[in-house]
Amino acid sequence: MSIAVGTAPQRRQHFIEIQNNWVKIPTTLLYDVKTRSNSTLNMLEKSVQLREFTEDWLQSCDEFTHLWSTPERWRRIEFILEVLEPIRL
């Protein structure tokens, strides 16, 4: 998802605009970087924080509807976060 939002400046700007009325400082999703510890954990945390905005963004971008996450997927992500939290560096 973060790659879909971040690879084109227009998509990234649209994601930020969706947040403008709701948060003081809009932000974007994080990438998973294999060479950085906690990268997956940070990416998943940010995804959960921005879930509502991600869903709004997906509704307006038809070519990415296949990235839509189900409630079950979100529960899995939250479980993964619970498991990874104790080993945060």
C-alpha positions, -999 to 999 in steps of 0.1 A, spaced: 0 0 0 27 25 9 44 20 -25 10 26 -43 7 59 -24 43 70 -24 55 63 -59 36 91 -77 36 127 -63 0 131 -73 -11 101 -53 10 111 -23 -5 146 -24 -40 132 -26 -33 111 5 -21 141 24 -51 162 12 -75 135 26 -60 141 60 -59 179 60 -93 184 77 -87 158 104 -51 160 116 -28 189 125 2 175 106 -6 151 77 18 122 71 23 94 47 27 56 50 61 41 58 81 16 37 94 -17 49 132 -15 47 149 -49 50 181 -34 63 165 -15 92 155 -31 124 119 -24 135 111 -14 99 82 -38 96 69 -29 131 70 8 123 53 3 89 25 -17 104 20 7 132 17 36 108 -7 16 86 -30 11 116 -28 48 126 -37 58 90 -62 31 83 -92 54 79 -73 77 55 -60 47 36 -95 34 31 -107 69 19 -78 71 -5 -85 36 -19 -121 45 -26 -110 73 -48 -83 53 -67 -100 26 -87 -68 10 -99 -58 1 -64 -90 -14 -51 -73 -48 -50 -53 -35 -21 -84 -31 1 -79 -48 35 -107 -67 51 -114 -65 88 -98 -99 92 -65 -86 77 -66 -56 101 -70 -80 130 -40 -100 118 -19 -68 116 -29 -59 151 -20 -94 163 14 -91 146 20 -58 163 12 -73 197 37 -101 190 65 -78 178 61 -50 204 81 -68 232 111 -72 209 112 -35 198 148 -22 197 
